[in-house]
Amino acid sequence: MESVEAIKTLALSAHALQAYRDKFPAYMDADDFTIEAEEFEERDYLPGLS
């Protein structure tokens, strides 16, 4: 079977999302974290392109 790439979009109701968050506040248990990334120059990242 061949893999297929796809992008799907959908619309969320802001009211329904807030109601769910109020009912199930799991986000309040989140830990603080930081994602650090190295800076790079495009020409270094894509060999063969100038």
FITINU-833224 format. One record per residue: residue number from 1; residue in three letters; x, y, z of N, C-alpha, C in turn. Coordinates in nm, 3 decimals. Atoms other than C-alpha are relative to their C-alpha. Example, Ala and Ser with C-alpha at 12.3 -4.5 7.8 and 13.67 -1.06 7.14 Angstrom:
<1, Ala, <0.089, -0.119, 0.000>, <1.230, -0.450, 0.780>, <0.090, 0.120, 0.000>>,
<2, Ser, <-0.082, -0.119, -0.006>, <1.367, -0.106, 0.714>, <-0.077, 0.109, 0.073>>,
END
This chain:
<1, Met, <0.084, -0.118, 0.000>, <0.000, 0.000, 0.000>, <0.089, 0.124, 0.000>>,
<2, Glu, <-0.076, -0.124, 0.012>, <0.132, 0.341, -0.095>, <-0.053, 0.101, 0.100>>,
<3, Ser, <0.046, -0.101, -0.095>, <0.123, 0.615, 0.168>, <-0.042, 0.127, -0.075>>,
<4, Val, <0.055, -0.119, 0.061>, <-0.072, 0.928, 0.089>, <0.006, 0.115, 0.100>>,
<5, Glu, <-0.002, -0.118, -0.086>, <-0.011, 1.274, 0.233>, <-0.128, 0.077, -0.022>>,
<6, Ala, <0.123, -0.077, 0.012>, <-0.315, 1.486, 0.308>, <-0.003, 0.109, 0.106>>,
<7, Ile, <0.025, -0.107, -0.096>, <-0.414, 1.806, 0.480>, <-0.151, 0.014, 0.013>>,
<8, Lys, <0.143, -0.015, -0.023>, <-0.756, 1.830, 0.638>, <-0.022, 0.121, 0.089>>,
<9, Thr, <0.034, -0.114, -0.084>, <-0.916, 2.139, 0.785>, <-0.142, -0.018, 0.052>>,
<10, Leu, <0.134, 0.004, -0.055>, <-1.220, 2.182, 1.003>, <-0.025, 0.127, 0.079>>,
<11, Ala, <0.037, -0.119, -0.078>, <-1.406, 2.453, 1.187>, <-0.046, -0.045, 0.138>>,
<12, Leu, <0.041, 0.029, -0.137>, <-1.449, 2.450, 1.564>, <-0.089, 0.113, 0.049>>,
<13, Ser, <0.084, -0.100, -0.064>, <-1.721, 2.627, 1.754>, <0.073, 0.050, 0.124>>,
<14, Ala, <-0.069, -0.056, -0.116>, <-1.551, 2.863, 2.000>, <-0.081, -0.023, 0.127>>,
<15, His, <0.086, 0.020, -0.117>, <-1.850, 2.832, 2.234>, <0.006, -0.145, 0.050>>,
<16, Ala, <-0.006, 0.142, -0.037>, <-1.848, 2.451, 2.229>, <0.137, -0.036, 0.057>>,
<17, Leu, <-0.135, 0.028, -0.049>, <-1.471, 2.441, 2.279>, <0.018, 0.055, 0.141>>,
<18, Gln, <-0.011, -0.057, -0.134>, <-1.489, 2.674, 2.579>, <-0.084, -0.078, 0.100>>,
<19, Ala, <0.086, 0.080, -0.088>, <-1.776, 2.470, 2.727>, <0.071, -0.131, 0.037>>,
<20, Tyr, <-0.074, 0.124, -0.027>, <-1.565, 2.153, 2.694>, <0.117, 0.027, 0.095>>,
<21, Arg, <-0.112, -0.034, -0.087>, <-1.264, 2.322, 2.854>, <-0.047, 0.029, 0.142>>,
<22, Asp, <0.055, -0.027, -0.133>, <-1.481, 2.443, 3.142>, <-0.039, -0.129, 0.070>>,
<23, Lys, <0.045, 0.128, -0.055>, <-1.618, 2.091, 3.192>, <0.119, -0.092, 0.033>>,
<24, Phe, <-0.116, 0.089, -0.013>, <-1.279, 1.916, 3.157>, <0.128, 0.083, -0.010>>,
<25, Pro, <-0.113, -0.094, 0.005>, <-0.998, 2.161, 3.252>, <0.138, -0.066, 0.007>>,
<26, Ala, <-0.128, 0.071, -0.002>, <-0.706, 1.925, 3.176>, <0.117, 0.093, -0.028>>,
<27, Tyr, <-0.108, -0.093, 0.034>, <-0.504, 2.218, 3.037>, <0.060, 0.065, 0.124>>,
<28, Met, <-0.051, -0.062, -0.122>, <-0.467, 2.348, 3.393>, <0.110, -0.084, 0.065>>,
<29, Asp, <-0.100, 0.090, -0.055>, <-0.243, 2.047, 3.471>, <0.129, -0.001, -0.083>>,
<30, Ala, <-0.116, -0.002, 0.090>, <0.010, 2.134, 3.200>, <0.125, 0.050, 0.072>>,
<31, Asp, <-0.128, -0.044, -0.052>, <0.376, 2.173, 3.287>, <0.058, 0.107, -0.092>>,
<32, Asp, <-0.070, -0.099, 0.081>, <0.578, 2.472, 3.172>, <0.114, -0.068, -0.075>>,
<33, Phe, <-0.113, 0.052, 0.075>, <0.826, 2.391, 2.897>, <0.036, 0.099, -0.110>>,
<34, Thr, <-0.049, -0.085, 0.107>, <1.031, 2.561, 2.631>, <0.061, -0.090, -0.107>>,
<35, Ile, <-0.061, 0.072, 0.111>, <1.121, 2.426, 2.291>, <0.105, 0.093, -0.060>>,
<36, Glu, <-0.108, -0.080, 0.055>, <1.458, 2.556, 2.184>, <0.043, -0.060, -0.133>>,
<37, Ala, <-0.040, 0.046, 0.133>, <1.560, 2.536, 1.821>, <0.123, 0.078, -0.044>>,
<38, Glu, <-0.117, -0.066, 0.056>, <1.884, 2.611, 1.646>, <-0.043, 0.087, -0.117>>,
<39, Glu, <0.023, -0.082, 0.118>, <1.882, 2.893, 1.397>, <0.087, -0.054, -0.112>>,
<40, Phe, <-0.077, 0.046, 0.113>, <1.996, 2.799, 1.052>, <-0.025, 0.094, -0.117>>,
<41, Glu, <0.016, -0.078, 0.122>, <2.046, 2.966, 0.721>, <-0.053, -0.094, -0.106>>,
<42, Glu, <0.065, 0.085, 0.100>, <1.832, 2.833, 0.438>, <0.101, -0.063, -0.095>>,
<43, Arg, <-0.098, 0.056, 0.094>, <2.133, 2.789, 0.211>, <0.078, -0.115, 0.062>>,
<44, Asp, <-0.069, 0.111, -0.066>, <2.295, 2.561, 0.473>, <-0.091, -0.122, 0.013>>,
<45, Tyr, <0.096, 0.108, -0.024>, <1.978, 2.356, 0.517>, <-0.039, -0.071, -0.129>>,
<46, Leu, <0.042, 0.058, 0.126>, <1.898, 2.298, 0.151>, <0.119, -0.008, -0.096>>,
<47, Pro, <-0.117, 0.012, 0.087>, <2.215, 2.173, -0.020>, <-0.041, -0.005, -0.148>>,
<48, Gly, <0.029, 0.000, 0.143>, <2.223, 2.229, -0.394>, <-0.081, 0.121, -0.045>>,
<49, Leu, <0.075, -0.121, 0.036>, <2.010, 2.544, -0.381>, <0.086, 0.120, 0.036>>,
<50, Ser, <-0.079, -0.119, -0.030>, <2.173, 2.882, -0.400>, <-0.085, 0.125, -0.007>>,
END
